[in-house]
Amino acid sequence: MVAFDPWDPAFVADPYPAYAELRAQGRVRYFEATDQWLVPRHADVSALLRDRRLGRTYLHRYAHEEFGRTAPPPEHEPFHTLNDHGMLDLEPPDHTRIRRLVSKAFTPRTVERLRPYVEQLAGELVEGLRARGGGDLLTEVAEPLPVAVIAEMLGVPEGDRHLLRPWSAAICGMYELSPSEETAERAVRASVEFSDYLRGLIAARREEPGEDLISGLIAAHDEDDRLTEQEMISTAVLLLNAGHEATVNATVNGWYALFRHPDQLAALRADHALVPSAVEELMRYDTPLQLFERWVLEDIDIDGTTVPKGAEVALLFGSANHDPAVFTDPERLDLTRADNPHISFSAGIHYCIGAPLARIELAASMTALLTKTPTLALAAEPARKPNFVIRGLEGLPVEVR
């Protein structure tokens, strides 16, 4: 059995057997290589995501030195300035203030209004793939759909949207475990370029407001809700990154899983009413975000083990989503699975604000592919990205037979 080793290609290819071993060993385990406490079971991951003794940051309560941590190197500052002002890496009260404002753009009614646009765009992208007889599902459908939707919401002009994915990929490299200096340099460069671009876009929207989210953030006059320019930039980057990264990977991971389970794909093709439960099951079965980190702000006890203040816990989403204590026969892909409390969208105050939109996008692309390309098949074995935390493929070559 492959042991837990985020740098081993065999583990990255299929981490789920190692997770089973981790769960069998207990509820928490210290992992020296990354100086983190691994939490593999669903009940603990779910509870700790809601536990206010943990935080995405500690800087609202402690200086680096007080917390026993070293400040990031000064040359990484542009990345941390960008990252640390987004609501995902803030705690209340700043998190509450920013999320309250942004959530107005993600109400069920607002998101539902986007459905026709999402479904039309998904149909057009799949039609192009069908006309060409196949291609790379990642670059031709999975990627352009959510990028266009979130860019549309934010008001990024169509001619600039090609810039977003490379910047996002470079920045997201920093969310891997122990990123290299080269990864950090790419992330810093992308942070500077992305921030400069958005500063220009915000200035343009101040002059000429539109119906987009950036114009809405600028127009917030309530002193309690007002965002600084840096918060606006960081929020836009977070929405662009989070608004497509997971959806892209959920799409290709999901279709790759379907191609490897022809009985499930056949059942889905025979009954498109399975699409909503299929979306949930595919997100559970091969989780696009495998791990989420939290800082321990006060000592916590997990099964008699004290995880001390100043430590970092690694909540293993992929493992939690395969926990047999919660999911019957978790290693089996079952598109009809009714009871499916997966935590792929996180939980607690940092629950994914875009989850309803992601579900619409995933269902729209799946329905379009089932309807317009009923003979879609894998054209070649895909290469898996070497990343562990953000799990995806380099591409997914398909053909319409």
C-alpha positions in Angstrom: 0.0 0.0 0.0 1.2 3.5 -0.9 1.9 5.6 2.3 0.8 9.2 2.7 3.4 11.0 0.7 2.2 14.1 -1.2 5.4 14.2 -3.4 5.2 10.5 -4.6 3.6 10.3 -8.1 2.0 6.9 -7.1 0.3 8.6 -4.1 -0.8 11.6 -6.2 -2.2 9.2 -8.9 -4.4 7.5 -6.3 -4.3 8.8 -2.7 -7.4 7.0 -1.5 -5.8 3.7 -0.3 -3.3 5.7 1.8 -6.2 7.7 3.3 -7.9 4.4 4.4 -4.6 3.5 6.2 -4.5 6.9 7.8 -8.2 6.6 9.0 -7.4 3.1 10.4 -4.4 4.5 12.4 -6.6 7.0 14.3 -8.2 10.4 14.3 -5.1 12.6 14.1 -1.4 12.1 13.1 1.6 14.4 13.1 3.3 14.6 9.7 6.8 15.8 10.2 7.6 16.5 6.5 5.2 19.5 6.5 5.0 20.1 10.3 1.2 19.5 10.2 -1.4 17.4 12.0 -3.3 15.3 9.5 -7.0 14.8 10.2 -8.5 12.1 8.0 -12.0 11.3 9.3 -15.2 12.9 8.2 -16.6 13.7 11.6 -13.4 15.5 12.8 -12.9 17.4 9.5 -16.5 18.5 9.6 -16.3 19.6 13.2 -13.0 21.4 12.9 -14.2 23.4 9.9 -16.8 24.9 12.3 -14.5 25.2 15.4 -13.6 28.8 16.2 -10.5 27.7 18.0 -9.0 27.2 14.5 -8.6 29.9 11.9 -7.5 30.5 8.3 -5.2 33.2 9.7 -3.8 33.9 13.2 -2.8 37.5 12.5 -6.1 38.9 13.9 -5.0 37.6 17.3 -1.2 37.1 17.3 1.9 38.5 15.8 4.1 35.9 14.0 6.6 35.8 16.9 3.8 35.3 19.5 2.4 32.4 17.5 5.8 30.8 17.2 5.9 31.3 13.4 8.3 33.2 11.1 7.0 36.0 8.9 7.1 35.1 5.1 10.2 36.3 3.2 9.9 40.0 2.1 10.3 39.0 -1.6 7.0 37.0 -1.3 5.1 40.1 0.0 3.0 40.8 -3.2 1.5 37.3 -3.0 0.7 37.6 0.7 -0.8 41.1 0.4 -3.1 39.8 -2.3 -3.9 36.5 -0.6 -4.3 37.8 3.0 -6.9 40.4 2.2 -9.3 38.0 0.6 -12.1 36.7 2.7 -11.0 33.1 2.5 -7.9 34.0 4.5 -9.6 36.4 6.9 -11.5 35.8 10.1 -14.3 37.9 11.7 -14.9 40.8 11.8 -13.2 41.5 8.4 -14.4 38.2 7.0 -18.0 38.9 8.0 -17.9 42.4 6.5 -16.5 41.3 3.1 -18.6 38.1 2.8 -21.8 40.0 3.7 -21.2 42.3 0.7 -20.1 39.7 -1.8 -22.9 37.3 -0.8 -25.4 39.8 -2.4 -24.1 38.7 -5.8 -24.5 35.0 -4.9 -28.0 34.9 -3.6 -30.1 31.9 -4.9 -32.1 34.4 -7.0 -29.1 36.1 -8.5 -27.4 32.8 -9.3 -30.6 31.3 -10.8 -30.7 34.3 -13.2 -27.3 33.2 -14.6 -28.6 29.7 -15.5 -29.7 30.5 -19.1 -26.4 32.2 -19.8 -24.4 29.3 -18.3 -26.5 26.7 -20.2 -26.2 28.5 -23.5 -22.5 28.9 -23.2 -22.0 25.3 -22.2 -24.1 24.3 -25.3 -21.9 26.4 -27.6 -18.7 25.1 -26.2 -19.8 21.4 -26.5 -21.1 22.1 -30.0 -17.7 23.3 -31.0 -16.1 20.1 -29.5 -18.6 18.0 -31.3 -18.0 19.7 -34.7 -14.3 19.1 -34.3 -14.9 15.4 -33.5 -13.3 15.8 -30.1 -10.3 17.5 -28.5 -9.2 18.4 -25.0 -12.2 18.5 -22.7 -10.2 20.6 -20.3 -9.3 23.5 -22.5 -12.4 23.4 -24.8 -15.2 23.0 -22.3 -14.2 22.6 -18.6 -12.0 25.7 -18.4 -13.7 28.4 -20.6 -17.1 27.9 -19.1 -16.5 28.9 -15.4 -13.8 31.4 -16.4 -16.3 33.2 -18.7 -19.1 33.1 -16.1 -17.1 34.6 -13.2 -15.4 37.1 -15.5 -18.9 38.1 -16.7 -20.1 38.6 -13.1 -17.0 40.7 -12.3 -17.2 42.7 -15.5 -13.8 41.6 -17.0 -13.9 42.4 -20.7 -14.0 39.4 -23.1 -10.7 40.4 -24.7 -8.9 40.2 -21.4 -10.2 36.9 -20.2 -7.3 34.8 -21.6 -5.1 36.5 -19.0 -7.0 35.1 -16.1 -6.3 31.4 -16.1 -2.4 31.6 -16.3 -2.4 34.2 -13.4 -4.7 31.9 -11.4 -2.6 28.8 -12.0 0.6 30.6 -10.9 -1.1 31.9 -7.7 -2.7 28.6 -6.9 0.7 26.9 -7.0 1.3 28.5 -3.6 -1.5 26.4 -2.0 0.5 23.2 -2.5 2.5 21.8 0.4 6.0 23.3 0.7 6.0 25.1 -2.7 9.4 25.6 -4.3 11.1 29.0 -4.7 10.4 28.9 -8.4 6.7 28.4 -7.7 6.8 31.3 -5.3 8.5 33.6 -7.9 5.8 32.7 -10.4 3.1 33.4 -7.9 4.6 36.8 -6.9 4.9 37.8 -10.5 1.3 36.8 -11.2 0.1 38.6 -8.0 1.7 41.8 -9.2 0.3 41.6 -12.7 -3.2 40.5 -11.6 -3.3 43.3 -9.0 -2.2 45.9 -11.5 -4.8 44.8 -14.0 -7.6 44.9 -11.5 -6.5 48.3 -10.2 -7.0 49.6 -13.7 -10.4 47.8 -14.1 -11.5 49.3 -10.7 -10.5 52.8 -11.9 -12.4 52.3 -15.1 -15.5 51.2 -13.2 -15.3 54.2 -10.9 -15.4 56.4 -14.0 -18.1 54.3 -15.7 -20.0 51.9 -13.5 -21.7 48.9 -14.9 -24.0 46.1 -13.7 -21.1 44.0 -12.6 -19.9 42.9 -9.2 -16.9 45.3 -9.1 -19.2 48.2 -9.8 -21.4 47.0 -7.0 -18.4 46.7 -4.6 -17.4 50.3 -5.4 -21.0 51.6 -5.0 -21.3 50.1 -1.4 -21.9 53.3 0.6 -22.5 51.8 4.0 -19.5 52.5 6.2 -19.8 49.0 7.7 -19.6 47.4 4.3 -17.1 49.6 2.5 -14.1 47.8 1.1 -10.6 49.2 0.7 -9.1 49.0 -2.8 -6.8 46.2 -1.7 -9.8 44.2 -0.3 -11.6 44.8 -3.6 -8.6 43.5 -5.6 -8.1 40.5 -3.3 -11.8 39.7 -3.4 -11.9 39.8 -7.2 -8.9 37.5 -7.4 -10.3 35.1 -4.9 -13.6 34.9 -6.8 -11.8 34.4 -10.1 -9.5 31.7 -8.7 -12.0 29.9 -6.5 -14.8 30.5 -9.0 -13.2 28.3 -11.7 -10.4 26.2 -10.2 -12.5 23.7 -8.4 -15.1 23.6 -11.2 -12.5 22.9 -13.9 -11.0 20.1 -11.9 -14.3 18.7 -10.8 -15.3 18.5 -14.5 -12.3 16.6 -15.8 -11.9 14.4 -12.7 -15.6 13.6 -13.0 -15.5 12.7 -16.7 -12.3 10.7 -16.3 -14.1 8.7 -13.5 -17.1 8.2 -15.7 -14.9 6.8 -18.6 -13.4 4.4 -16.1 -16.9 3.3 -14.9 -18.7 2.5 -18.1 -21.7 1.1 -16.3 -22.3 4.4 -14.4 -21.8 6.4 -17.6 -24.3 4.2 -19.4 -26.8 4.7 -16.6 -26.3 8.4 -16.8 -26.7 8.4 -20.6 -29.9 6.5 -20.2 -31.4 8.8 -17.6 -30.3 12.5 -17.6 -32.4 13.0 -14.4 -29.4 11.5 -12.6 -27.3 14.6 -13.4 -27.8 16.4 -10.0 -26.9 13.4 -7.9 -24.1 12.6 -10.4 -22.5 16.0 -9.8 -22.5 15.5 -6.1 -21.1 11.9 -6.3 -18.3 12.8 -8.7 -17.2 15.7 -6.4 -17.1 13.2 -3.6 -15.5 10.4 -5.4 -12.5 12.3 -6.7 -12.4 15.5 -4.7 -10.9 18.6 -6.5 -9.5 20.1 -3.3 -7.9 17.4 -1.3 -6.7 19.3 1.7 -7.6 22.5 3.6 -5.4 24.0 6.3 -6.2 25.7 9.6 -4.1 27.3 12.3 -4.7 26.2 15.9 -5.4 29.4 17.8 -6.0 27.6 21.2 -5.0 24.1 22.2 -7.5 21.5 21.0 -7.9 17.9 22.0 -8.5 15.2 19.3 -9.1 11.7 20.7 -6.8 12.3 23.7 -4.0 14.0 21.6 -3.4 17.7 22.4 -2.8 19.7 19.2 -1.1 22.8 20.6 -1.7 26.5 19.8 0.6 27.5 17.0 0.3 24.2 15.2 -1.3 23.8 11.7 -3.9 21.1 10.9 -4.4 19.6 7.5 -8.0 18.7 7.1 -8.1 15.9 4.5 -11.2 16.5 2.4 -10.4 13.6 0.0 -10.1 11.2 2.9 -13.2 12.5 4.7 -15.2 12.0 1.5 -14.2 8.3 1.5 -14.9 7.6 5.2 -16.9 4.4 5.5 -18.4 5.7 8.8 -20.4 8.1 6.7 -20.5 6.7 3.1 -21.7 3.1 2.4 -19.1 1.4 0.2 -17.1 4.7 -0.3 -14.7 3.3 -3.0 -17.7 2.6 -5.3 -18.8 5.3 -7.7 -22.6 5.3 -7.4 -24.4 8.1 -9.2 -27.6 7.3 -7.5 -26.1 7.8 -4.0 -28.9 9.6 -2.1 -27.2 10.3 1.3 -24.1 12.2 0.2 -22.8 14.8 2.8 -19.5 15.3 1.1 -17.5 18.3 2.2 -16.0 19.3 -1.1 -17.4 22.8 -0.7 -16.0 23.0 2.9 -18.2 24.0 5.9 -18.6 26.6 8.6 -18.1 30.3 7.9 -15.8 29.5 5.0 -18.3 27.4 3.2 -17.9 28.0 -0.5 -20.0 31.1 -1.4 -20.1 30.0 -5.0 -21.3 26.5 -4.4 -24.8 27.1 -6.0 -23.1 28.6 -9.1 -20.6 25.7 -9.4 -23.4 23.2 -9.3 -25.2 25.0 -12.1 -22.0 25.0 -14.2 -21.2 21.4 -13.6 -24.8 20.3 -14.4 -24.9 22.5 -17.5 -21.7 21.1 -19.0 -22.6 17.6 -18.1 -26.1 17.9 -19.7 -24.7 19.5 -22.8 -22.1 16.7 -23.2 -24.7 14.0 -22.6 -27.1 15.5 -25.1 -24.8 16.7 -27.9 -22.1 14.1 -27.7 -23.8 10.9 -26.6 -20.8 8.8 -28.0 -18.1 10.8 -26.2 -15.2 8.5 -25.4 -11.7 8.8 -23.9 -9.2 9.2 -26.8 -6.0 8.6 -24.7 -5.0 8.2 -21.1 -4.6 11.6 -19.5 -1.6 12.8 -17.5 -2.4 13.8 -13.9 -1.1 17.1 -12.6 1.8 16.5 -10.1 -0.1 18.6 -7.5 -1.6 17.0 -4.5 -3.7 19.7 -2.8 -5.5 20.9 -6.0 -6.3 17.6 -7.8 -6.7 17.7 -11.5 -5.5 16.5 -14.9 -3.1 18.2 -17.4 -5.8 17.6 -20.1 -8.6 15.1 -21.0 -8.3 14.0 -24.6 -11.8 12.9 -25.9 -13.3 11.8 -29.2 -16.8 11.8 -30.5 -17.3 8.4 -32.1 
